[in-house]
Amino acid sequence: MVNSRINVVFVVDIRNWAFDNVAKSLKGKLSEFYKVDIIYWEDFPSILSFLQSINQMNPDCVHFFFREQLSLILSNVDVSSNLLRIFCKRAITTHIPDYLYSDEVSLMNRRRLLNFVDSYFTTNSDLHGIYRDSHFVPDPWGVIYDWIELEPSTKPANSAIDKVRIVWSGNSLWGEYAGHVDYKGLKTVITPALTLLKDKHSNFEFLCMDSSKEKITNQEVLDEMHRADILIIASEREGTPLTLIEAMANSCAIVSTDVGIASEILPQEQLEFLYPRSSRELYSKLDKLLSNPVLVRSLGVKNNEAWKKHFGVDSDLREKWLDFLNSAVRRYEVEGPSRKINMLPTQINFMRARTLSAVRWTRRIINKLGMVDVLKQISPRFASTYHRLIHGSYRNHDIDYSIIESFYKSKISSMKMSDPIVVGSPMWKGVAASTQAVFPEYYLRYPFTEHEYPEVEEHVYLKRMSELLAQSPAEVIIYSGGSLIHKELARLVKVVSPNKRQYFMWHGSPAQWVDAGQLRFFSMWRSEYDNNIIDGIICLKRNLEETLNQMGIRAFYLMNPVPVIDDIRLPGDLSHEVINVGLFSSISSWAKNPFPQLLSVSGFDNILLTTNIAKNDVELAFPKHERVQYIHHMDRQDFISVLKKQDINLYITNTECSPMIALESWACLIPCIVGPAGDVYSTVDEKLGAYLVEKNVDNPSLIAERIKKVIENYDEIVHLLRVNRAVQRDNFEQAKQLILNRL
């Protein structure tokens, strides 16, 4: 059936962490067929010493549990290295166990890595879909669940429960160095739900195994799972939550957000207890279980049976691993090392390689002195840099547009003559979110990454992009946001294809002209209109098109829509004990009005504020308020996750067009209070406007009264948001079609 005694080396990051637990389990389960060794990345002072060790072992296959370590090798050793060339003389594989680096840009940057390996798989179906659908990486081999060694325990369905034991296990601070706030949900989801439960139920106890507080061994977690009745998971996202598998093996009922493999492996009866991520939803699920201990036992029995099916002696996981590794070895036997050698870099950045070597050398000293956590506290950015260098991740900002061209060609060639191409830069987050909401089917990101500054007149791909746009079947091109590089692009397109109709989509307003840069920006695009480079302006501020028409500029108005984010999310009940309020504003801009909004919550003892305002500024303005969570720069998906955790959002600005934060909040059925300039409600439903529009934007006291009004009428406001969400979207689609017909 398989080649006997193939030699396999598993490369694991750190001893006794999650990857090590999986690797040790697999070593035992595959030992009948393979000779398996485990080596640890942390043991090697340099990449070259790692390569030398692998070459001396000379296995048939090397499997990297954390793909970024292989990426680090490919980024720091070039084709001239004999060690690296010998390393290529074997099958090399990896797998995708998490959602790190799964956005388009990160996948593009990992194209060489995933083409280099002989095969890779993902650990859940959702990840498989992301990688399969990517333009930039080869399809994964398939899906193989994490397989850990467990001693299952059975709790009889008819056994009594005197006191229900609820367990949560994890690192409550996971991801904070990268800007995530309460990613695992302990603070904002689990704790408030348990507070509510204690008011109604006395028949439970809660055990919190938080590895951010103290070191907890895997055996300690397993011992507690033997005694547990219910496991809670409240994470935003997971590749595979290992505690889920451990709880199933130990006949626990499970209450979880729909993350990782949960919906793939849990029995039908258990799916009812997958909940939208909120404390009220978690409370509701736990309340039902605590009211029916018999159901707790019944679900535990069903989960144990499901564990045996997916992970027990009759599981297909062993065969999947055998098929995966054998197929990789067969591919290498057919293709030899030349395919991989031809993909190696011809030269590397010498200074970066020396820096990496030095950091990895000092890692041992830092670990021995126990300084990692101290340095994290001194500088949150240290953790990100440290783990990227030591454990393998590195972000490469050099963009190879020859790779992206296939994506651009595919997107542009799929356009019909009647379709506009909408060009926008992803760097400016608000403009990008608006553009994707208004024209999701027509959006073309250029420059491609959010790290490329678009306010320049030259770019490596500018001429080629102008050629692609000029040759496209689309008759209309819209430049959303109108960065400087887009002005240059419009000029080049006009020269090559003068019949193309081009438009500037303006996300600003004349109120911003007090900033001389904003006035010059508009003047620049008006000059392009006067010189017949563009044919008009699409604005997102109501009635501004009338003023522009009076100025002799052909103009159109189009509002932003309520985006489709999570329409299956159900609104939760408002807990008056802790009310989560979000304030997301630019501290450097008077237009965003941050401080009156900040001071408006000063009289509330039950508000937990989440904000991106700088901590030092908050403490200066508001020194006695301790209930504040701070977020930093993050991508839109992570920001939406933060936004969805709030009960009320504040976006009461001095000037605005069609604010995406208010509309994104509406999409999630979260009331967002706005000022008159940001009123997205009244034209859809006057009652919504009466609740959510505060006219006195510079008056903290009256903003506070507005917050109280929203709290008092919360259920009605959420109902109005829900019934009018589709109305707003219909209005937008009709207006959009009218605009497209007129361009």
N, C-alpha and C positions, 0 to 999 in steps of 0.2 A: 504493500500500500504506500509506504514512504521509504525514502532512503534511510538506512539504519545509521544511527549514531552520528548524525550531522552535528558538528560543533558550532554552538551558538554562544555569543557573548551579549549579555544584557548590560547596557550602559545606563546607570542610575545616578541621579544627581547627588543625593545625600542619604546616609544610612538612617534607617528607621523612620523615614518620612513615607508619604503615601506611595510614591513610585516603588520604593524599596519593598513595601509590604506586598504589592502586586507582583513584583519580580520574583520575590522569594516563593510566593505561592505557585507561580508558573513554573519555576525551576523544578519543584516537586512533581507537578502534574504532567510535565513534558519529559521527565527524566527517562522514561521507558524508551523514548524515541530519539532524544537528543542528549548530547553532553552539553550542559548549560553552565556557564560561569557568569557571575555578576561582578562587575567592577564599578568603582565609584568615581565620578568626575571630580569630586572634592579632594581626592587623593593625589591628583597630579598638579605639580607646580607650573606646568606649561603645556601648551597644546602639543608641542613636539614630543614631550615625554609621554603623553597619552598615545600618540601615534606609534611611537617606538614600542610601547607595551602591547598594543593591539597586533602589530606586525610580528612580535616575538611569539604571541599566543597563536597567531595564524588560524583563526576560526574560519568556518565556511560562511558565517553570517554574523554581522554586528547589528544589534537593534538598539536604537536610541529611544529611551523612554521620554526624554525631553528634547524635542526636535531642535531647539535653539542652540544646543551644544554642537550639533553637527553644522548648523548655520555659522556658528562662530569659527569652526575649523575652516569652512569654505571661504570665510571673509578674511582670514588672517594667514593662510598658507597658500602659496601659489604653485603653479604647475611645475616649477623648477625643483620643488622639493621631492627628493627621492623617497622620503618617508611617506609623503602623501600619495605618491604614485603607487607605492607598494600597498598602502592602505586600501586603494581602489580595487585590489585584486581579490575581491570577495563580494558577496551580496551584502548590501547595506540597506537597512529598513528603519522606519520610525512609525509613530502613530500620533493621532491628534486627540488628546484627552480633554481639551478645554477650548474656550472661546477666545483665548488670547490671540491677537494678530489675525483675526478672521474678517476684518474689513477689507474692502477692495484694494486699498493701497498696500496694506500689509501682505496680502496674498500676492500682489504683483512683486513685492520685494522678496518673496519667498519662492518665486517661480523656479529659480535655479535649484534651490534646496529640494523641492518636491519633484523636479525632473531628474535630479541627481540620484535619488534613492531608487532602488530596484522595486520597491513597493511601499505603500503606507495605507493605514486604515484609520477610521474614526471610531470613537467609543459610544456614539449614539447616532440615531437616524437624522436628527436635526443638523448636526455637524456634517454628516455625510452629504446632506442636501446642499449646504453652503459651499462645500468644496467641489462637489460635482457640478454645481451651476456656475462656478467661477470661470471667467474667460482666461485666467492666467495660470492655472495649475492643472495638472493631469487629474483624472478622476481617481478617487480613492479605491482601493481594492474592495472594501466593503465595511461592515460594522462588526466589531468584536467588543463585547462588554468587558469591563474590568473584572478580573477573576481573583478573588482573595480567599485565603485559607480561613475557614470558619468551622467551629464546632457548634452546630445548630442545637437549639433547645426547643422543646415543645411545651406549650402551656395548654392543657386540655380545655376544650370549648366550654365545659360545664364547671370549671374550677372557679371558686369564688375570688373576688377582689375586695379586700378590706379597704385599701387605700390605693387609688390609681397612681402609678408612678410614671410621670411624664419626663422625658429626657430631651435635652438639646446638646449637641456636641459640635464644636467647631472653633474657629478663630474669629472672634467678634470684630477684630480690627483689620481683617483681611481687605487689602486693596486701598487702604487709606492713603498710602504713599503715592498712589496713582490718581487720587482725587475722588475715590468712591467713598460714599458715606453710608455706613451701616449696611454693607453689601449682604451680610449674612442675616440681617433682620432682627438681631437680638434686642436692640434698643428700641426701635420704632414699631416693630410688629409684635414680637413675642412678649416683651415686658408689659406693654399696655393691655394685651389680651389676657394675660394671667392676672393682672390687677382686677379686671372686670370679672374674671372667673371666681376669684376669691370672695367676691360679694355674694355669689350665688351658690357656690359649691365648697364644701369642706372635706370632700372625699378624695382629695388628690394632693400629691406632693410633687415638687419640681426640682429636678437636678440639672444644673447648668455646668457643663464641662467645657470651659472656655480656655483654650490653649494660649490666649493672649495674656491671661492672668498668671498661669503656672503651667509647667510642662506636664502633659498628660500622655502616658504611654498608650500604645494601641491595645495592650492587654487590659489596661484599666477601662478603656472604652468598652471592650468586649465583655468584661465582667459586669459592667453596669447594664449593658444590653440584655444580659441574661435575666436581670431583675426588673427590667423596664416593661411597661405595658403600652405606652404610646411614645412614638418618636415625632418630634416637630422638626420640620425643615422650613425655613423662611427666606431662602436665598433668592437673589434676583436671577442668577443664572448659575448653572453647574454643568460640567461635562458629565461626570458621574459622581453623585454624592455617595461615597462609600458607606456612610452611616445608614443609608437607605437599604443597602444590601445586608448589612449587619443586622438591622432591625427585622428585616424579613426573615432571615435565618433564625432569629430568636423569637419568632411568633409575636411580634409587636404590631399593634395597629399603627398606622402612619397618617399624619396630617402634614401635607407638604404643598408648597408651590409647585407648579408644573415645570419642573426643571430636569435636565439630564434625561435619564432613561425611565423616569418615574411612570409616565403614561405608557411606556412600551412594555414594562414587565409587571406592573401591579395588576392584580385580578380585577375583574369588572366591579365587584362589590366595593373595592377600595377607591375607585376613581372618583366617587362622590366626595371624597375628602381631599381632593386636590383643589386648592382655593386660590382666587385672585389675591395678590399680595397686599393685604391690609390687616391691621390688628382686629378690625370688626369681623372680617371674614374668618380669620383664625379663631377668634372667640366663638363664632357661631358653630364651627366644626367641632371644637373641643367641648362646647356646651352640650352638643348632641351626644357625644361619646360619654361624657361624664354622667349624663342622665340615663345612660343605658350600658352598664358594665358588661352585660351579656354580649352586646354588639362589639365591644372592645375585644373580648376573647374570640368571637366569631371571625372578626377581621384578621386577628393574629394567626388563626389557624389557616385561613385562606392565603395569607401572605407567605406562611411557611411552605405551603404547597406550591405556590408560585416560585419561591426561591429554589425548591428542589427541581422544578421544571427547567429553570433558566441557568442554575449554577450547580446543581447536584450531580450525582454520578451519571445520570442520563442526559446531562446537558450536551449541547453540540459545540461548546466552546473549545474543547480540546481539538476536535476535528477542524474547526475554523483556524486555530493557531497553526496546526500542521499544514493545512492547505495554504495559508498565507506564507509561512516561511519557506515551504517547498517551492511555491510558485516564484518567490523571489530568487531562490538559489538556481532554479531552472532558467530564469531570465538571465542571470549572470553567466551561467554556463553557455548560453547561446550567444550572448553579446560580448562577453569578456570584459576586461577593464577599460577598453578604449572609449566606450560611450561616456563613462564617468570622467575619465582623464580629459577628454575633449571639452568638458564643461568646466574645468578648473580655471580659476582666474590666472591671467598671464602676469599680473603684478599686483602688489598690495600696498597699502599705506604703511610705510615703515614706522612712522611715529606712533600710529595707533597700535601696531603690533607690540612695540616696546612698552607703551602705556599699559596695555592689557597684561603683558608679562609681569610688570611691576605690581599691578593691582592684585593679580592672582598670588604673587609671592607674599605680599603683605596680608593677604586674607588669613593665613594661618596665625599670624600674630594677633590680628583683630579678633579672631574667634577665640584664641587662647585667653586673651585678656577680657573676654566677655563684653567687648565694646560695641558690637553691632547694634544692640537695642539703644545704647546711649547715643550713638551717632544718629540713629533714626530720629530720636527725640530732638536732637540739636538741629537737624536738617532733614525734613521729610523727603527731599529730593535725593538724599544719600541712599535711601533704601532702593529707590528705583534704579539708580546708577549702579549700586553695588550688586544687586541681583542680576541686572542685565549682563554685567561683566563676569561675575563669578559663576553664575548658573547658566549663562549662555546667550541671553537675549541681547540683540543690538539692533538699533534702528538705523537703517541706511538711508540717508537723504538724497543720494544720487539717483535720479530717476532716469531709467532707460526708456526713452520714448519709442524706440523700435519695438519694444514689447507691447506698449500701449496702443500702437498704431492699429493692430488687428482689432482691438476693442473699438476704436474710433471708426474704422472702416465698416465694421459690422453694424454699429449703431446708425451711422449716417446712411449707409446703403439701404437700411430697412425703412427709411423715411419715404413717405409719399410726397408727391408734388404739393399737395394741399397742407402738409404738415410743416409747422415752423420748427426750426432748430433753435433751441434756447441755450445760449452759452453763459455759463456762470462760474465763478471761482468758489471753491469750497472753503477758502481761508476765512471769509467773513461769514460767521456762523448764522447770524440772523437772516442775512440775505440769501444764503444757501438754503436754509430751511424754508423760507418763503418761496423761493424758486422751485424747489422740489414739490412743495404743496400745490402751487399753481399749475406747473407744467411737468408733472412727474414723467409722463410718457415721452416728452420732447427734450428733457434736460441733458446737456452735454457739459461735463465739468472740464474746464480749461482755465488755467493750468490744472493738471490732474489731481495733485495732492494739496492738502490743506497747509503744507509746509512751504509751498512756493509762493512767494510774495508777488501779487499780481499788479502792483502799482509801479510797473516798469515798462519801458518802451521796447525792450528786446527780450527775447526768450528763445531757447534752443529749438523749440518746435513751432515758433510763430509762422514762419513762411510755409511750412508743410501743412499746418492747420488751415491757413488761408486757402491753400490749394484744395484741400479736402472739402471745405465749405463751398468754395466756388464751383466745384465739380458736382456737388450734391444735387439731387432732384428737387430739394426743398426750394421754394420761391421766396420764403421769408426767413430771416434770421433775427433773433431777438437777443440783445446783450443785456443780461440781467445784472443789475448792480453797477455796471459800467466802469469796471476797473480800467486803468490806463492801458494795460495790455490789450483789452477788448477794443479800445478806440483804435489802436494800431492795427488790430485784426480787421476791423470794419473797413479801414482805409485800403488795406491790401485786397480784401475781397472785392471791393468796389472797382478796383483797377482791373482785376481779372474777369469779373462778372458784373458789369454795370447794371444789369437788369434785376439783380437781386434786390429785394426790398428789405431794408434793415431798420431796426427800431432799438431804441434805448429804453430799458425798463427801470424807472427811477423809484428807488425805495426811500427817498428823502422828501423834504419839503422846504419851502422858503424860510420857515422859522429857523432852520439850521444855518442860514446865511450869516448870522452873527459871527460864526466861525468863518474866517476869510478863506480857509481851505475848502469849505463846502461851497462857498460862492464861486470860487475858481473852478471847482469840479463841475458845477452846473454850466458855467460859462463855456467850459471846454466842449461839452456835448451840444450846447446850443450852436457853437461854431461848426460842429460837424453837421448839424441840421442845415445851417445857412449855406454850407458848402456842398449840400446834397449827398453827403456820405450816408446819413441816416434819413429815413422818411417820416419820422415822428417819434413821439415819446409816449410810453405807457406808464401811467402813474398809479400809485396805490393809495393815495390820499383822496378821499371823497371831495368832489367839486374842484379839485386842483386842475383838472383837465379844462374846465371852463376858463380859468385864468390864463392857462397856457394858450388856448385857442384865441383869446383876446390879444395875446402877445404876438399872434401870427404863427404859432407853432401848432402843427397838427398833433392833437393829443387825445388820449383815451384813458378812461378810468376802469380799473379792475381791482376788486377787493381780494384779499387772501381768503382761502376757504378754511373751514374747520378741517384739519387734516385727518386722514384715517390712520389712527394709531392703535387703538385697542377697543374696538366697538363691542367686544364681548365682555369687557370689564363692567362689573356691576357696582353702582355706587354703594359705599358703606355708610352706616349710621355714624353720626358725629359723636365722638366721645368728649364730653365736656371736661373730663379730668385733664386730658392732654390734647390740645388743638395744635396741629402741625400747620404752620404758616410759612410759605415760601416768599422770599423777597429777592428777586434776581434783577439787578440793575448794574449799570456801568458807573462806578464811583467817580470817574473822571468827567462825567457829563452832567451839566445842569439839567439838560433835557430829560434825563431819566429820573430826576427828583428823588434820589435815594434816602436822604436824611429825614425829611418829613415822614416818609413811610416807616423808616426805622424807629423813629421816636413814637409813632402811633401805637406801638405794641407795649410801651413802657408801663401802662397801667394794668396789664393782664398778667396774672400769676400762673395761668394755665396754658400759655402759648409757648411752644417750642419752635423757635425761629430757625429756618435754614436759609443761608444767604451766601452770595459770592462777593459781598462787600468785604474789603480787607479787614482782617481781625483787628489790627491796630486802630483803624478808623472807627470800627464799631466800639471798641473799648474806650476810645477817647470821647465819643459822642454819648455813650450809653454804658458807663462804667459799672453799674450795679446789676446789669442784666446778665445772668450766667447761662440762661437756657438758649444757647445759640450753637448751631452746627454750621461749620464752614465748608464750602465746596470750592474747588478750584477749576481751572480750565479742563474741560472734558469734551469728548465727542458727543454728537447729538443723541445717540442711542442711550448713553449713560446719563446725559442730562434729563432726557425724558423719564428715565427710571427714577431720578430724584424728584422731578416734578410730580409724578404720579403718587408719590408718598404723602403729598401735602393734602390738607383738608381745605385750605384757602390759599390762594396766591395773590400777591399784590403787584400791580404794574401800573401805578398811578403816576403817569409821566406828564411833563409839561407840554411836550409836542410828540406827535406820533403819526404813523400812517395807518397801518393795518397790523397791529401787534401780534406776532406769532405766539408769544407766551400766553396771551389771553386765549387765542384760538387753540393752541395745544392743550391748555387747561380745559377748555370746553370739550375738546375731543375726549378727554378722560373724565368728563362730568365733574370737574373740580371748579367751584366758583372762583373767578379771578376778578378782583376789583380793579377798575381802570379809571383814568381821568377822561374828561370830555373828548380830548383829542384821540384817545384810543377806544372810543365807544364802538364796539363791534356788535352790540346787542340790540340797540333801540330800533334799527331798521328791520330787524327780524321779529322782535317781540318787545313792545314798550315796557311791559312789566319787568322783564329781565333787566332792561336799562335802568328802570327805577331802583332796582335792588343793587346793581353792580357798578353803576357809574357815580363816582364822587367828584362833584364840581370843584370843591375847595382843595385843590391839589397841594397847596402849600400850608395846610392847616392840620397838624398832627392830631389835634383833639377831635376835629370832625372826621378825619380818616378813622380814628378809633371808634367813633360812633357808628360809622359805616360798617366796620368789622363786627360790632355788636349786632347790628341789624341783620347781617348775613348769617351770623351764628343763630339768631332767634328764628330765622326763616329758612334754615338750611335745607330742610327736606323739600320745601316748595321750590326753592331755587334750583336744586339738583333735578327735580322733576321738569322744570321749565327748560333747563339745559338739555335734558334728554329728548324731550318732544320736539325741540326746535333745532336740534343738531342737523337732522336731515333736511329741514327747511332751508337752513343757511347754505348747505351744500348744493341743494337744488337751485337756489338763487345764483350761487356762484357759477354753476355749470351753464346756466342760461346766459349769464353775462359774458362768460368766457367764449361761448360759441358766437355770440354777437360780435365780440371784438375780433375773433379770428376771421370772421366773414368780411370784416371791414379793412383788415390790414392789407 
